[in-house]
């Protein structure tokens, strides 16, 4: 799959970088996101920053920065995370959603 990230005529450094990205780790990335949200609700940019700050210590895979938002979207569609309804100012000064784990069903 790494070959799709580098073209045949790209420099060798591009091929090395593409090979270092393991894009088959989406379940591990989703687990990391759920773990961070179990600590407290977070905006997407906070999840991304925290992921990369903890990545080496936690042994999480190296991914492209937009992978966190993509996995978060997949978790939302699956009902594993929900919009808390809260908003914080994002990196560009615009309000952004704060994500959280869904409330447990009251049984």
C-alpha positions as CSV (number, residue, x, y, z in Angstrom):
1,X,0.0,0.0,0.0
2,X,2.9,2.3,0.6
3,X,3.6,2.4,-3.2
4,X,0.3,4.4,-3.6
5,X,1.9,7.2,-1.4
6,X,5.0,7.6,-3.6
7,X,5.2,7.7,-7.4
8,X,7.7,5.8,-9.5
9,X,9.7,8.9,-10.3
10,X,9.7,10.3,-6.8
11,X,13.0,10.6,-4.9
12,X,14.0,7.6,-2.8
13,X,13.3,9.7,0.4
14,X,9.6,9.8,-0.7
15,X,9.6,6.0,-1.0
16,X,11.3,5.6,2.4
17,X,8.7,7.9,4.0
18,X,5.8,6.1,2.4
19,X,7.1,2.7,3.6
20,X,7.4,4.0,7.2
21,X,3.6,4.8,7.3
22,X,1.7,1.7,8.3
23,X,-1.8,2.5,7.1
24,X,-3.2,-0.8,8.2
25,X,-3.3,0.3,11.8
26,X,-6.7,1.9,11.8
27,X,-8.0,-0.2,14.7
28,X,-5.0,0.8,16.8
29,X,-5.5,4.4,16.0
30,X,-9.2,4.2,16.8
31,X,-8.3,2.5,20.1
32,X,-6.0,5.4,20.9
33,X,-8.7,7.9,20.1
34,X,-11.2,6.1,22.4
35,X,-8.5,6.0,25.1
36,X,-8.0,9.7,24.9
37,X,-11.7,10.4,24.9
38,X,-12.1,8.2,28.0
39,X,-9.8,10.6,29.8
40,X,-11.9,13.6,28.8
41,X,-13.8,15.1,25.8
42,X,-11.6,16.7,23.2
43,X,-11.7,18.6,19.9
44,X,-10.2,16.9,16.8
45,X,-7.1,19.2,16.9
46,X,-6.6,18.2,20.6
47,X,-6.9,14.5,19.7
48,X,-4.3,15.0,16.9
49,X,-1.9,16.9,19.1
50,X,-2.2,14.5,22.0
51,X,-1.8,11.5,19.7
52,X,1.5,12.7,18.3
53,X,2.7,13.8,21.7
54,X,2.1,10.3,23.1
55,X,2.8,8.3,20.0
56,X,6.3,7.0,20.8
57,X,5.7,6.4,24.5
58,X,2.5,4.5,23.8
59,X,3.8,2.6,20.8
60,X,1.1,4.0,18.5
61,X,1.8,3.8,14.8
62,X,3.2,6.8,12.8
63,X,0.3,8.2,10.7
64,X,-0.4,11.2,8.6
65,X,-1.9,14.0,10.6
66,X,-5.3,13.8,8.8
67,X,-5.6,10.1,9.8
68,X,-6.8,11.1,13.3
69,X,-9.7,13.1,11.9
70,X,-10.6,10.3,9.4
71,X,-10.6,7.6,12.2
72,X,-12.6,9.9,14.4
73,X,-15.2,10.3,11.6
74,X,-15.4,6.5,11.2
75,X,-15.9,6.2,15.0
76,X,-18.7,8.8,14.8
77,X,-20.5,7.0,12.0
78,X,-20.2,3.7,14.0
79,X,-21.7,5.5,17.1
80,X,-18.6,5.0,19.2
81,X,-18.1,8.8,19.7
82,X,-20.6,11.6,19.7
83,X,-20.6,15.4,19.5
84,X,-20.8,16.7,23.1
85,X,-22.6,19.8,22.0
86,X,-19.8,21.9,23.4
87,X,-17.7,24.1,21.2
88,X,-14.1,25.5,21.7
89,X,-12.1,27.9,19.6
90,X,-10.1,25.8,17.2
91,X,-6.6,26.4,15.9
92,X,-7.9,29.0,13.4
93,X,-10.2,30.9,15.9
94,X,-13.4,29.2,14.7
95,X,-15.7,27.2,16.9
96,X,-15.1,23.4,16.6
97,X,-16.9,20.4,18.0
98,X,-15.8,18.7,21.2
99,X,-16.1,14.9,20.9
100,X,-16.9,12.5,23.7
101,X,-17.8,8.8,24.3
102,X,-21.5,8.2,24.3
103,X,-23.3,8.1,27.6
104,X,-23.9,4.5,28.8
105,X,-27.5,3.4,28.3
106,X,-29.5,3.8,31.4
107,X,-30.8,0.3,32.1
